[in-house]
């Protein structure tokens, strides 16, 4: 990554030129400048603006930056640098960014001046200027899986993704992602929709990332951990659930990522959502060894309690991932009631053990986290607080900690299965 000084140094050219300040989350004014940018750009009245929670938490995490452009003392524009490409020449790393630019003054935008200002601060990087309100192009693709089609969206389907977000999460407009991120010019890491009978049934999008959470050293090298895809949001309309659309979207994402040389796809997931865990661990064969309590500041119908998250790692080039076929495969769910006697960390939301030292452990989670949040927020809060403590104590990449690799059931009870972290586990999970 560029030196910290480069991230936070404002270049001061002549008074008639444009100067830029680049910030990431390590800067003490990060939150303040993001909030100020949101006010300048109109917040919920601006459909081209990314949600604040994404900018605050994820943009810097994927290697992106906030750019404040000034001419003299006046702010003339706000930009967001998104990772776009990474190349190597020996020990030299070259990064390419998409500059998503928003003007805050009247008159024509001088794209060359904005790019030149960024290049003065990031001399070893390439900058691709992008205007979300400009003339954009979309190209529709399609792969059929029975009655479901998966592919890149056209312009109409890209716009529909906002309406689907609103229906699935019940979110206010300021929490919706702009539809233009599916354009060819923006260059998202993943841009997919699902179609059933010609209607848009779901979507999946993600962004390129310069690195991410630490990986085992062997994975970092073999799966090109320096350049990943951060899979941001997947949504399926309620009337189309049961058609395996989420699985089909993810498998197409994996195929496209591996085809362009991206070996690691990552995303965040609520560890208490069992249906998601069954998909992520039981079917897709993702793993989790990084946990962050209270990651996101937002609240919505699916997140009434503070939003703690796993960072999931999906080795899309590994044997265990590529062997799962898009159609016909079923999630692997372990029966913990009789066949397997795996030690349980907790009994519901009130008691837990923190002294287990077995090779495999089971962590109980709610059977229906969404319904519990809506129907019994007090008990939901108890679940969140206890499991935050459990994950903080047990989950990790270090020797002696555990990696979540699967799911299990015992009657109506639901569990995450975690295996001891270490070299033997990394070799098995990363086998090609």
Secondary structure, DSSP 8 states (H G I E B T S, - for coil): ---HHHHH------TTS-EEEEE-TTSTTHHHHHHHHHHHHTGGG-TTS--HHIIIIIIHHTT-EEEEEEETTEEEEEEEEEEEEEEEETTEEEEEEEEEEEE-SSS---HHHHHHHHHHH-TTSEEEEEETTS--------EEETTEEEE---HHHHHHHHHHHHHHH---GGGS--GGGGSTTT--SEEEEEEETTEEEEEEEEEEEE--S---HHHHHHTTTTEEEEEEEEEE-GGGTTS-HHHHHHHHHHHHHHHTT--EEEEEE-TT-HHHHIIIIIIS--EEEEEEEEEE---BTTBSS-EEEEEEEEETTSHHHHTS-TTT----EEETTTT---EESEETTTEE-S----SEEEEEE-S-HHHHHHH-HHHHHHHHHHHHHHHHHHB-SSTTSEEEEEEEEETTEEEEEEEE-SHHHHHHHT--
